[in-house]
Amino acid sequence: MRAAISLFVIALICVGVAWWISLLPGTVSATFAGTTVETTTPMALTLIAVLFLLAYLWIRFLAWLFSLPRRGRRWRQGRNRERGDIAVNRALLALAANDPGAARREAERSRRLLGDTPLTLLLAAQAGRQAGREEEAEAAFKQLAESKDGELLGLRGLLRLAVQRQDWDEVTRLAGQAERAHPGAAWLRDERRSIAVRTGHWPEALRLAAPGQRASLAVAAAEQETEPGRALDYARQAFEADPALPPAAVEYARRLRDLGRDRAAQDVLRRAWSARPHPSIAEEYVARTTDKLERMRALEALVRGNPDAAESHVAMARAAFEAGLTTEARRHLDRARAAGMNQRRLWQLLADVAVMEGNTDAAQDALRHVQEADPDPVWRCNTCGTQHDRWHPVCDACGSTGTIVWGATAVSSGEKRLPLGAETVDGLTG
């Protein structure tokens, strides 16, 4: 309705202007090369308007004619953009479908149609990497790293290729370059920590570690360090991060003893035993005591902080057995059984006690229980289930950090043995 009214008003205005012009008085004459043309004022104005309109149309025609090449380029660019977008989508689908041949073809097509943009270069690099063409992928990543918008993506790709080749000097150089290009990037921190772990640079790994991994990495750093002061500092960090981690307590105690601080070392081991008893703590506690009765008395002070734990009774039973006190050893073993322990090592020790006492029947009965008892606790990765002969900061099988735990194993048909109720050493799960 508004449009109709607007057109009506415009028509009225035009009619009014035409009527006004038709009423103008006078004549207009013009002489060209001796020829004189004379007409009325309304007709002259009409001719001027017609000439202006024709000139305008001619100029517009010339402008359209000269713009044809530019319009053609725009049309081709639009068509290439459409086809390039289709090629990008197809390349992404091929990468997802693990079809390296199609991915390389579509990535190359997208580069021809769209040019070397960060997206097309990234697609070309990933397609080359998936096809096993490392040189092709590296060339695309280098070109991407030289662009302003794709520098970080290119450096990340080059870094991963270097890790794959285990070229650690190149990895270090690229990591530093990426850090300068994008300081504080979370992925770069993770990459640098992973590289430090793989190369055994434990202090660097500790500096970049997540809170739950600090205890394990600090133990590794302390074991690697040769300077006593720094080694003690790393061991202290490990123990403070997780007092219940036996290797952390043992390493801290050893470093303290190396500096002549025996009493502080004993305090550390007693705190660790109260948090989580472990045979290595008991062994370290009496490592410098040779007299067997003195070792037993020393262990009494150790287990006082956690007297009801089955591990405390086993430690005391072993010390009593080594000292020849079979009655005391049997008493502690019975208390360990009452605390719920039914492991092979307990029954084996009972058999040894019976042999020392000359009780053959009791020894044979204990040995029969050994075959039926629960498995002894072992060091095992809480992520992949791999068993280790000793504690390590990183699982050799799956590469997980801080997931090797000490515990008994659950055995069921067709299932992997995993620690029963075990928590990860540094408080991590899975």
C-alpha positions in Angstrom: 0.0 0.0 0.0 2.8 2.4 0.9 4.5 1.6 -2.4 1.4 2.4 -4.4 1.0 5.7 -2.6 4.6 6.6 -3.2 4.3 5.9 -6.9 1.1 8.0 -7.1 2.8 10.9 -5.4 5.8 10.7 -7.8 3.5 10.5 -10.8 1.7 13.6 -9.6 5.0 15.4 -9.2 6.1 14.4 -12.7 2.8 15.5 -14.2 3.0 18.8 -12.4 6.5 19.5 -13.6 5.5 18.6 -17.2 2.5 20.9 -17.0 4.6 23.7 -15.6 7.2 23.4 -18.3 4.5 23.4 -21.0 3.3 26.7 -19.7 6.7 28.4 -19.9 6.6 31.3 -22.4 9.2 32.3 -25.0 11.3 30.6 -27.6 14.9 29.3 -27.8 17.1 29.5 -30.9 20.5 28.0 -31.7 22.8 28.5 -34.7 25.1 25.8 -35.9 27.3 26.4 -39.0 25.0 28.9 -40.4 21.9 26.9 -39.6 19.5 28.4 -37.1 17.1 26.3 -35.2 14.3 27.9 -33.3 11.7 26.3 -31.0 9.6 27.0 -28.0 11.0 26.9 -24.5 9.1 23.7 -23.4 10.4 21.8 -26.5 14.0 23.0 -25.9 13.9 21.8 -22.3 12.5 18.4 -23.5 15.3 18.1 -26.1 18.0 18.9 -23.5 16.5 16.2 -21.2 16.6 13.7 -24.0 20.2 14.5 -24.9 21.2 14.2 -21.3 19.5 10.8 -21.0 21.2 9.5 -24.2 24.6 10.7 -22.9 24.1 9.0 -19.6 23.1 5.7 -21.3 26.2 5.9 -23.5 28.5 6.4 -20.6 26.9 3.5 -18.7 27.3 1.3 -21.7 31.0 2.2 -22.0 31.5 1.5 -18.3 29.8 -1.9 -18.6 31.9 -2.7 -21.6 35.2 -1.8 -19.8 34.2 -3.7 -16.7 33.7 -7.0 -18.5 37.2 -8.4 -17.8 36.9 -7.5 -14.1 33.5 -9.0 -13.9 34.8 -12.1 -15.6 37.6 -12.4 -13.1 35.1 -12.1 -10.2 32.9 -14.7 -11.7 35.8 -17.1 -12.1 37.0 -16.4 -8.6 33.5 -17.1 -7.2 33.3 -20.3 -9.2 36.8 -21.4 -8.0 35.8 -20.5 -4.4 32.8 -22.8 -4.7 34.8 -25.6 -6.2 37.6 -25.1 -3.7 35.2 -25.3 -0.8 33.9 -28.5 -2.2 37.4 -29.8 -2.5 38.2 -28.8 1.1 35.1 -30.7 2.3 36.1 -33.8 0.3 39.7 -33.7 1.6 38.4 -33.5 5.2 36.1 -36.5 4.6 38.9 -38.4 2.9 41.2 -37.7 5.9 38.5 -38.9 8.3 37.9 -42.0 6.2 41.7 -42.7 6.2 41.8 -42.5 2.4 45.2 -40.9 1.8 45.0 -41.0 -2.0 41.7 -39.2 -2.2 42.9 -36.8 0.5 46.0 -35.8 -1.4 44.1 -35.3 -4.7 41.4 -33.1 -3.1 44.0 -31.2 -1.1 46.0 -30.4 -4.2 42.8 -29.4 -6.0 41.9 -27.1 -3.2 45.3 -25.4 -3.5 44.9 -24.9 -7.2 41.5 -23.4 -6.8 41.9 -21.4 -3.5 45.7 -20.8 -3.5 48.1 -21.5 -0.6 45.9 -20.5 2.3 46.6 -21.8 5.8 43.7 -24.2 5.5 44.8 -25.7 2.1 48.4 -26.0 3.3 47.3 -27.7 6.5 45.1 -30.1 4.5 48.0 -30.9 2.1 50.4 -31.5 5.0 47.9 -33.8 6.8 47.2 -35.7 3.6 50.9 -36.2 2.9 51.5 -37.3 6.5 48.6 -39.8 6.3 50.0 -41.1 3.1 53.4 -41.6 4.6 55.0 -38.9 2.4 57.0 -37.2 5.2 58.9 -34.9 2.8 55.7 -33.7 1.2 54.1 -33.0 4.6 57.2 -31.3 5.9 57.3 -29.0 2.8 53.7 -28.0 3.4 54.2 -27.4 7.1 57.3 -25.3 6.4 55.3 -23.1 4.0 52.6 -22.9 6.5 55.1 -21.9 9.2 56.3 -19.0 7.0 52.8 -17.5 6.8 51.7 -15.0 9.4 48.3 -16.6 10.1 49.5 -20.2 10.0 52.9 -20.0 11.7 51.8 -21.8 14.9 50.1 -24.6 13.0 53.1 -25.1 10.8 55.5 -25.2 13.7 53.3 -27.7 15.5 53.2 -30.0 12.5 57.0 -29.7 12.1 57.5 -30.5 15.7 55.4 -33.6 15.6 57.3 -34.8 12.5 60.6 -34.2 14.4 59.3 -36.2 17.4 58.3 -39.0 15.0 61.9 -39.1 13.7 63.2 -38.7 17.2 65.3 -35.8 16.1 65.5 -34.2 19.5 67.8 -31.3 18.6 65.3 -30.2 16.0 62.4 -30.8 18.4 64.1 -28.5 20.9 64.7 -25.8 18.3 61.1 -25.9 17.0 59.7 -25.9 20.6 61.6 -22.8 21.4 60.5 -21.1 18.1 56.9 -22.0 18.9 57.2 -20.7 22.4 58.4 -17.3 21.0 55.6 -17.3 18.5 52.9 -18.1 20.9 54.1 -17.9 24.6 52.2 -20.0 27.1 50.2 -22.2 24.7 48.7 -25.1 26.6 49.4 -27.6 23.8 53.0 -26.5 23.6 53.5 -27.0 27.4 52.1 -30.5 27.0 54.4 -31.2 24.0 57.5 -29.9 25.8 56.7 -32.0 28.9 56.1 -35.1 26.8 59.5 -34.4 25.0 61.3 -34.0 28.3 59.8 -37.3 29.6 60.8 -39.1 26.4 64.3 -37.8 26.5 64.8 -38.3 30.3 65.2 -34.6 31.0 63.4 -34.9 34.4 64.0 -31.4 35.7 62.4 -29.9 32.6 59.6 -32.4 32.8 59.1 -31.5 36.5 59.0 -27.7 35.7 56.2 -28.3 33.1 54.3 -31.0 35.0 50.7 -31.0 36.1 50.2 -31.1 39.9 49.3 -34.8 39.9 52.6 -35.7 38.2 55.0 -33.7 40.2 55.8 -36.4 42.8 56.9 -39.1 40.3 58.9 -36.6 38.1 60.6 -35.1 41.2 61.7 -38.6 42.3 63.2 -39.2 38.8 64.9 -35.8 38.8 66.4 -36.5 42.3 67.7 -39.9 41.1 69.3 -38.3 38.0 70.8 -35.3 39.8 74.5 -35.6 40.9 74.8 -32.4 42.9 73.7 -33.2 46.5 71.9 -30.0 47.2 69.7 -30.0 44.1 69.1 -33.7 44.5 67.8 -33.1 48.1 65.6 -30.3 46.9 64.0 -32.5 44.2 63.5 -35.4 46.7 61.9 -33.0 49.2 59.5 -31.7 46.4 58.6 -35.3 45.7 57.8 -36.2 49.3 55.9 -33.0 49.9 53.8 -33.6 46.7 52.9 -37.1 47.9 54.1 -38.4 51.3 52.3 -41.7 50.5 54.6 -42.5 47.5 57.2 -45.0 48.8 59.9 -44.2 46.3 59.6 -40.5 47.2 60.1 -41.2 50.9 63.0 -43.6 50.3 64.8 -41.2 47.9 64.3 -38.2 50.3 65.6 -40.3 53.3 68.7 -41.4 51.3 69.5 -37.9 50.3 69.2 -36.7 53.9 71.4 -39.5 55.1 74.0 -38.6 52.4 74.2 -35.2 54.0 74.5 -36.7 57.5 70.9 -35.9 58.6 70.0 -39.4 59.8 67.4 -38.3 62.3 65.5 -36.3 59.7 65.7 -39.3 57.4 64.1 -41.5 60.0 61.3 -39.0 60.6 60.6 -39.0 56.9 60.3 -42.8 56.7 58.1 -42.9 59.8 55.7 -40.3 58.2 55.7 -42.3 55.0 54.9 -45.6 56.9 52.0 -43.9 58.6 50.7 -42.7 55.2 51.2 -46.0 53.3 53.3 -48.9 54.5 55.7 -50.5 52.0 58.5 -53.0 52.3 61.0 -50.6 50.7 60.4 -48.1 53.5 61.2 -50.8 56.2 64.3 -51.9 54.3 65.6 -48.3 54.1 64.8 -47.6 57.7 67.1 -50.4 58.9 69.6 -50.3 56.0 72.4 -49.0 58.1 71.7 -51.4 61.1 73.5 -54.7 60.9 72.6 -56.3 64.2 69.4 -58.3 63.8 67.9 -57.6 67.2 68.7 -53.9 66.7 66.9 -54.0 63.3 63.9 -55.5 65.0 63.8 -52.8 67.7 64.2 -50.1 65.1 61.3 -51.5 63.1 59.2 -51.3 66.3 59.7 -47.5 66.2 58.8 -47.4 62.5 55.5 -49.3 62.7 54.4 -47.5 65.8 52.7 -44.9 63.6 50.6 -47.5 61.8 50.5 -50.6 64.2 47.4 -52.3 62.9 48.3 -52.4 59.3 49.0 -55.9 57.9 52.2 -54.6 56.3 53.4 -53.6 59.8 52.9 -57.1 61.1 54.7 -58.7 58.1 57.7 -56.4 58.5 57.9 -57.2 62.2 57.5 -60.9 61.5 60.3 -60.9 59.0 62.6 -59.0 61.4 61.8 -61.4 64.2 62.4 -64.4 62.0 65.8 -63.1 60.9 66.6 -62.6 64.6 65.6 -66.2 65.3 62.5 -65.2 67.4 60.0 -67.6 65.8 57.3 -67.2 68.5 57.3 -63.4 67.9 57.3 -63.9 64.2 54.4 -66.3 64.3 52.4 -63.9 66.5 52.8 -61.0 64.0 51.9 -63.3 61.1 48.7 -64.4 62.9 47.9 -60.8 63.4 48.5 -60.0 59.8 46.1 -62.8 58.8 43.5 -61.4 61.3 43.9 -58.0 59.5 42.8 -59.7 56.3 46.0 -60.5 54.6 46.1 -63.8 52.7 49.1 -63.4 50.4 51.7 -65.9 49.3 54.5 -64.1 51.0 52.7 -64.4 54.3 52.3 -68.2 54.0 55.8 -68.6 52.7 57.2 -66.8 55.7 54.9 -69.0 57.9 56.5 -72.1 56.3 60.0 -70.8 56.9 59.1 -70.2 60.6 57.7 -73.7 60.9 60.9 -75.1 59.3 63.1 -73.1 61.8 60.9 -74.5 64.6 61.3 -78.1 63.2 57.5 -78.4 62.7 57.3 -80.3 59.4 53.5 -80.7 59.4 53.0 -76.9 59.9 55.5 -76.1 57.2 53.7 -78.4 54.7 50.3 -77.0 55.6 51.7 -73.4 55.0 53.2 -74.4 51.6 49.8 -75.8 50.6 48.2 -72.4 51.4 50.9 -70.7 49.3 49.4 -72.3 46.2 45.9 -71.1 47.0 46.7 -67.7 48.5 46.3 -64.3 46.9 49.1 -63.1 44.6 51.7 -60.9 46.2 51.5 -57.1 45.5 53.5 -55.9 42.5 54.3 -52.6 40.8 51.8 -52.3 38.0 50.6 -49.5 35.7 47.1 -48.5 36.6 46.4 -47.4 33.0 47.5 -50.3 30.9 48.0 -53.0 33.5 51.7 -53.7 32.6 53.7 -55.2 35.5 57.1 -53.8 36.3 59.9 -55.3 38.3 60.4 -51.9 40.1 58.8 -48.5 40.3 59.3 -46.1 37.4 58.0 -42.5 37.0 56.7 -43.4 33.5 55.2 -46.6 32.2 57.4 -48.1 29.5 54.4 -49.7 27.8 51.9 -46.8 27.5 53.9 -43.8 28.4 51.6 -42.7 31.3 53.2 -40.6 34.0 52.7 -41.3 37.7 50.4 -44.3 37.1 52.6 -47.2 38.4 51.1 -48.4 41.7 51.9 -51.0 44.3 49.1 -53.4 45.1 47.7 -56.9 44.9 46.2 -58.2 41.6 42.8 -59.3 40.8 42.7 -62.5 38.8 39.7 -63.5 36.8 39.2 -65.5 33.6 39.8 -63.5 30.5 40.6 -60.3 32.4 43.8 -58.3 32.7 45.3 -58.3 36.2 45.0 -54.8 37.7 45.8 -53.4 41.2 43.0 -54.1 43.6 41.7 -50.8 45.1 45.0 -49.2 44.1 45.2 -45.5 43.6 47.7 -43.9 41.3 50.9 -43.0 42.9 50.4 -39.3 42.4 46.7 -39.2 42.9 45.9 -39.6 39.2 43.3 -41.9 37.9 43.1 -43.7 34.6 
